[in-house]
């Protein structure tokens, strides 16, 4: 009898387990998202998918922006994809992206990251990952006032000028020795030193930064995929690599902790703080602050800024130099403009940029054709209508900026490098019209309230770096021609073959830096 009861109990237990497992499978792999249509509106069209995995295989290609481009050119500018049962809406046209960023900006002002505990990167304290709310609003105000806004930008001009001069002298030195330079390495030093000095008054070790950046690239890709999943499953996937995240994060946290302690000592000795870290520490100590930030918030936002700011600017500058050297007429016109405005003895400086429209156009055209962030992710909080289709709540929205900025319907000769398209036309009303149109179709920095707050700083760093390289040097290509093949590292679009070229100084003496002009 006891044996009979025991077998019955076992069967019952197995039966319950099977039911539970089937329900789980159904939820994870087959269940359609709730609210798949509302008020008679349909979900966006969906390309054929595979059983269970849905469209996952389409997201696994190395050149993911290209495979998504093929998909949108075949099936349309707004598509409904499925990773297992988790919804992803892919957007590939300027007008549909506009609806996400402008019409439904607040609803889509979150990236949907599941915080990886208290890790610095994509963690609970990160500014980039933060939901649109009190913390984000407070931190944005601190960043604008003390780092990225016009007055803060003015105050830190000296730091950028020093680093630009160091960048030029280093290239001049290498030109004298006829050394080959790897453009991304040179610009990494410039950008990393400039941004870290603006943030915390000193540079952070280049080698440790590079190592961390490489590890972070891999990590971002994993976080991106986890991010396309729904809450419960996402947590599970993120937990699988949270140990890895913690190792990277802890190392960087130790480095920042040492710098924080130095800053605290200075503040305790009543030194007037001038950089962002000082301002963040003051906010941390202020009991009446609108939002009480912790040490982890400080470290996390600094990590965000160093990585978001450095990597993108380096990749764009490298592409720009490749395009300039490949297009001899662009190089000559650019050099002509700089020689005419700045002269041949003084080194270009950032206050020259407003007088160098062609240089600005070259930077913009580079970032249009080669956006370092080819696509970015938002998350719909509530269901909404986009592009005439219903997008359910808690759906990942992936905007393919690479395709938007190469769309033949909105860009003439979209695959050709033509900086002229960014030069303003004559009349004021036309200029205003052009500005409005560009704001919709030119989105390398995203758009709406979660767009890139570092856009102006990035244009200054890239513009002056490119200006210095064109003004000061001829460049000899060491291979037969420049290889423009693309690759995606982490989620960043970059040159598959790093640009290695030899500088030849245009003058036997270095250009003078006259910062007072
Ligand atoms: C070529 C250079 C750069 C490019 C192409 C770039 C691009 C982007 C893009 C596409 C986004 C997401 C926008 C969106 O979701 O709508 C973003 C966000 C962000 N970027 Fe940049 N960026 C660059 C340089 C910088 C610099 C120099 C900084 C600061 C040092 C910076 C700080 C940030 C931050 C903090 C965010 C998150 C904003 C938020 O969540 O509210 N970026 N950037």
Boltz pocket constraint, residues with backbone or C-beta under 6 A from the ligand:
constraints:
  - pocket:
      binder: B
      contacts: [[A, 127], [A, 128], [A, 129], [A, 195], [A, 304], [A, 305], [A, 306], [A, 308], [A, 309], [A, 310], [A, 312], [A, 313], [A, 316], [A, 371], [A, 372], [A, 373], [A, 376], [A, 377], [A, 443], [A, 444], [A, 445], [A, 446], [A, 447], [A, 448], [A, 449], [A, 450], [A, 451], [A, 452], [A, 453], [A, 454], [A, 455], [A, 457], [A, 458]]
      max_distance: 6.0
